[in-house]
């Protein structure tokens, strides 16, 4: 009796409950078959939650099984059904070439394929071609269903439950919705996502999957149009059929702040340098940069070198300069009304900017439909019009983000509260307070021979 050394291959493309029951059943049937044939099972290869159709997807166990064939470790492969082994023509060709090279074979149970025969090899190739066609047809049907669902304003129900909503998106969860509003208001008040996430961690607030909140998922959640009752699909935004947690205006404000490129560019220094971007050199007028000494003590310097416009003539320790500026701000706001700052930041311009952003987004949506769906404008017309719209949108979003300082002042409530809240607030909040009242700060040159800090050399230029 010729005993064969075989490998069993099983696969499931989506294991929804994590039990692997489908591959367990495949394995059981394959093992029983091998026992009846008196074949020795040399290895079991299982790919869980891995597609055999999607391009660019690597199946680790499939590749290991192929390597075992090429290296002569096994004489054949047993699989429950051919589409468990291959769903793309290129994969079945790789398997057949490897088995032919080593004199090995493939046997499947449900569709009775045995590549030891000519007809078996032919059927395997034909069935793989049919499986590829079926996968492509399914992909088209799914895509069309998503398009129809988005056009009707229905929610996307795939994946993890959305924070703030029930699983079917039909109901708002009050406790989580309150947290969404809290996070949105804190962002508008100048706080950083990292600080909010750490605060939520300390309070035991978890994501829908039970994990800890981090800056990236928090940012993604707050920028989701779903919170404003909007469905976005392939560049098109539609009013949804589910209740909104944030208004459209609130959504635009939050996304404008979180999408501001300057927010990310200054994030590193903003974590440790209060006055980054505020300080000017009293000799040449250049913006001072944050640069610690060799012993890690923080300081601000006028940088000189290739590509640097500075003169290199000013270098001050950060802490005493920051203390002078902060105390000056406290003194300026103590007992003062913040109404002038609020009026400057929250006049009718903000509503007009939001209306302009909303209008341009609707125009961009219609433009996309005119080109890609209705085919009534040419490609060049589409890109030309889109460029102008995109530029205007970015400009208006930047203008809206600039009102963040005004939002901070609103959250403070009164000038006297600034000193009380200062130590308990994150650095992003403090910098936003400074930005609301200070235009810039000039560090004047020190007197030669004077080896001590002189607060008189810190000149604050207040906002008009």
N, C-alpha and C positions, 0 to 999 in steps of 0.2 A: 504493500500500500504506500503510495506516494504522499507523504505528509507535507503539506504546504505551510510556510510561515507567512502569516497574513497580519495586516493592520486593519483595525476598524476605525472608520471616520464618521463622526456625527457632527451636525451643525444645526443651530437655530439662530435665525437672524434677529429675533427680538424675544428676550426672556422677561416678560412683563412682571411676573411675580417673584423672579429670582429663584425658583425651585428647580429649574432645569429638568422638569418632568418630561418634556418632549424628547430631549437627547437621551434621557434615561430609558425611555421606551424604545428608541432607535437602537441603543446599545444592547438592550435585552434581546431583541429580535435577532440582531447580528450575531451575538454570542451563541444563541441557540442554533443558528444556521451553521456556524463554524464547528460546533460540537458534532452535529450530524455529519459534516463532511470530514471529521477527524483532522481539522486544520488547527495549527498552533497559533494562538493570538499573541503576537510579539509586541504589539503596542496598541494603545487606544488614543486617538487624536480627537479632541473636542474643541470646536470653536463656538463660543457662547456669545450672543448679542453681536454677531458679525455678519454683515451682508456678503453674499457671494456675487451680487450683481453690481453694486455701486462702484463707480470708477475711483481709483486711488485708495481703496480699502485693502489693507493687507490682512490676510488670515494667517496668524502665526502657526497654528497647528496644521493647516493645509500645507504650508511651506515646509514644515518639519516632516510631514508625511512624504512629500515629494522627494526630499533629501534622503529619506530612508530607502525609497525605491532606487534612486540613482546610485546610492552607495551599496546596493545589494543586500541590505539588511532584511528585506521582506520580499516574498515572492508574489504578493498580491494585496489588493485593497478590497475590503468589503464595506459597503455603505447601504443604508436602508433604502434610499431612493437616489436616482442620479442627480436630481436638482439639489440634494443635500451636499453632494460632492462638487458639482459645477453648475453654474447658471450662465456662464459666458463662454463663447466659442473658444477664446484664446486659452482658457483654463483647461477645457477638455483636451485641447491639442497638446498642451504641456503634459498632461497626465498620460495620454496615449503615446506620446513620443518617449517619455520616461519608461513606461512599461515595455514598449517595443525594444528600446535600447537594452534593457536588462532581462528580457524574456518574462516579464511579469504580467499581471492581468488585473482587471477590475470586475467585480461582481456586485450587482445591486439586487435587492430583494423585491421591492414593491413593483418594479417594472421589468424584472427578470432579464437583466442585461448581463452578458458574459462576454468580455472582449477576447476570450480565447478563440472565439469564432469570428469569421469575416462579417457575418450578418450582425453579430453583437457589436462590433466596432462601428459599423455603419449606423445602426440604430442609436448608439450612444451619441454620435455626432449630430444626427437628425434631431434627437430629443433635446440636446443642449441648445440647438438653434431655436427650437420651438420655445424653450424656457426663456431664452433671451428676448424673443418677441413678446412673450407674455409679460415679462418684467417691464419692458419698454411701454407696453400698452397700459399696464397698471400705473406706471409713473405718470403717463399723460392724463389718465383718468383722475388720479389724485391731485395733480396740478390744476386741472380744470375745476375740480370740486373746491379747491382752496380759492380759486379766482371767484367762483360763484358765491362762496361763503363771504368773502371779503366785500364783494359788490353789494351784497344784501346787508352788510354791517353786522354779521354774526361774529361772535368771538372765536378766536382760535383756541380750541380746547385741548390741544396736544401738550405733552410735557408736564412739568410740575405746576401745581396750583399757584395762581398768581397771588402775591401778598395783598391783602385787603379784600379779597373776594372768595366766595365759595368756589368749589371745584368746577361747577357749571357756569360760573361768572354771572349768574342771575341775581345774586344777593351780595350786598356789601357786609363785611364783618366789621362791626362798629369799633371794636378795640384796635384792630389793625389799621382801619381807616384813620383813626385818631393819630396813630403813629406816623402814617404817611403824611398827614398835615403837619405834624410836629417836625418831621425831617425836612419837609419842603420849606417851612418857615425858618428853620435853623440855617439851611443853605442860603436862603435869601438874606438872612441876617449876618452872613459872612462866615459861618462856621464851615470847617472842612469835613469831608466825608469820613475821614479816618477818625476824627474826634467823635463824631456821631456814632460810628460803628462801635468804638470802644465803650461809649456810654451805654449803648444798647446791650452790649455784652455784659457789662456790670449789672444791668437791670434784668438780665435773664431773658431778653427778647431774642427770639430765634427766627430763622428763615422758615418758609413753608416746609422744607425738608428736615427741619430740626437742627440745622447747622448754625454756626456763628456768622453774624453779619460782618462783611469786610467792605472796604471802600468800593471795589469794582462792582460786586453785585448790588450794592446800595445805589450806586450811580446808575446802573442799568435799570433798576426798579423805578427810580425817581424820574428817569427820562422816558419811560415807556408811555406812548400815546394812549395806551389802554386806560391809564388812570384818569384821563380826560374824556373817556368814552369814545375814543377814536380807534378805528381799525386801519392799520397800515399794511399794504401788501404790494411788493414790487414797485415802490415809488408812488403809489396812489393811496390817499387817505380818505376814508369814508366814515361818516358818523355812525357809531355803533348802536346796537340795540340794548346794551347793558347800562346800568347806572354808573355815573361818573363819580369819582372821589374828589378829583380836583377840577376846577373850571378850566376852560381852554386858556384863559388869560393866565391863570396860575401855572399851567403846564408850560406855556411859552416862556414865562419868567424863569422858571426853574431850569428848563433846558438851555436857555440863553446863558445863565450863570455857569452851569456845569459844562456847557460846550465852549466856553470862552477860552481860546488858546492861551491867553496870558495867565489864566488860572493855573494851568499845568506848567508853564515855563518857569513861573516864580515859586512853584511848590517847594523845591528843595531848600532854597535859602529862607523862604518864608517860615519854615519850621523852626529856625533858630535865630534869624536876624529880623528884628522888629522893623528896622528902618531901611531894608533893602529897597532900592528904587527911589527913596525920598531924598537922600543926601546928595549935595553938590559940592564940588571942590571950590574953595574960596579963592584959589589962584587962577584956575583955567575954566571953571564952570562945568567940568565933566561930572557925570554921575559916578559916585563912589561905589566900589564893589565890596562884597563881603569876602574877607580873606583872613583866616586865623593865623596867628604867629606859629612858630615852630613848636611852642609848648601848648598849642591848641587854644590859647586864649583868643576869644573873638575880637575882631577889630574891623574897621572900615578903612579902605585905602583908595587913593587916586591911582589907578593902575596905568603904568607906562610900559610900552613895548610894541612889537609889530601888531598892527591892527587895533591898537588901543589908543584912543584920543587923549588920554590923560597926561598930566605933567609929572606925576609921581611925587608931588610935593606935599601931600597930605596923608597922614596915617593916624587914626585915633582908635583907642580901645572902645569897644562897642557899649559896654555897660554904663559908663558915666554919661556918654552922649544920649543914650536911650533914656536914662533917668531924668535928664534935663528936659527932654522933649515931652515925656509923659507928664511930668509935673506941670509943665507949661499948659498942656492940654487940659489937665485937671483944673487948673486955675482959670483958664479961659471959659470952661463950661460950668464951673461951680456957680449955681444960682442963676445961670443963664437959660433963657428959653431956646429950645431947639427948633422952634417954628420956622426960622429963616432957612435952616438946612433942609427941613422937611418940605417946605414950599419949593425950594430950588430943585429938590430931587423928585418930588411927587406931584408935579403940576400936570396939566392936561397933556403934556408931551408924551407921557408914558402910555396913556390910553391910545393916543394917535399912533405910536410906534407899534403897539400890539395889534391894532386894526390893520396897519400896513403889512405886518408879518403875516397875519391871517389871510389877508387878501392875496399876497404874493404866493403863499403856499397853495391856495385854491387855484390860482392862475397856473402855477407850475404843474399841479395835478391835471388840469384841463389840457395843458400843453402836451404832457406825456400821453394822455389819451388820444389827442389829435394825431400824434405821430405814430405811436405803437399800435393803437387799437383801430381808430377810424381811418388812418392813412390819408389824412387830408392836408398834411404839411410835409415837406421834404425833410430829409435828414439834416441838411445844412440850415434850413429855416429853424428846425427844432433846436439845434445846438447853439445857434446865434441868439435866439430868444432866451434859451435857458441860461446862457452865460450872464446876460444882463439881469435876469431875475435872481440868479444865485448871488451875484455880487451885491444886489440891493438887500437881499435877505441877510447876508453876512454882516452888512453894515448896520442894519436895524437891530439885529441880535446883539451886536457889540454895544450899540447905544443903550439897549435895554439892560445889558449886563452892567453898564456903568452906573445904573441906579441902585446897585447893591448897597453902596454906602448909605444911601437914603433909607433903605430898608433896615439897615442896622440901627440908624438913629431912631427909627420908629419903634424898634424893639426895645431900645433903652428907656424910652418914655420921658426922661428928663435929664438935664445935664448933670444934676447932682448924683444921679445913679451911676455915672460912668466910673467914678472912683470906687464905689461899693462893689461893682460887678467885675472890675478889671482882673483881679487875681484868679477868679473862678472861671473866666472865659478863655477859650482857646486863642492861639496866636492869630489865626485868620480873622477872628472877630476884632481883635485889638488893632490889626493893620487896617481893617475897614473903617474903624472909628477914626484913626489918624487920617485916612484918605478923605473922610468927609469934611475935615476942618483944616487940613494942612495941604498946601500946594507942594512945597518942598522945604528942605532945611539946608542952609549953607554952613559949612565948617570953615571958619576963617583961619588963615595961617597963624601959627603960634609965634610969640616973641622969642627971638633967639636967646638961648640961655635959660629960658623959663621951663624948668623940668617938672611941671605940675599941670594938672587939668584945669583949664579956665572956662567956666560955663558961659562967660561973656562972649566966647568965640563961637558959640552955637547960635546961629541966627535963623529964626523960624519965619517963613513966608506963609502967612495965613491965606486961606481961600477968601475971595472977595464975597 
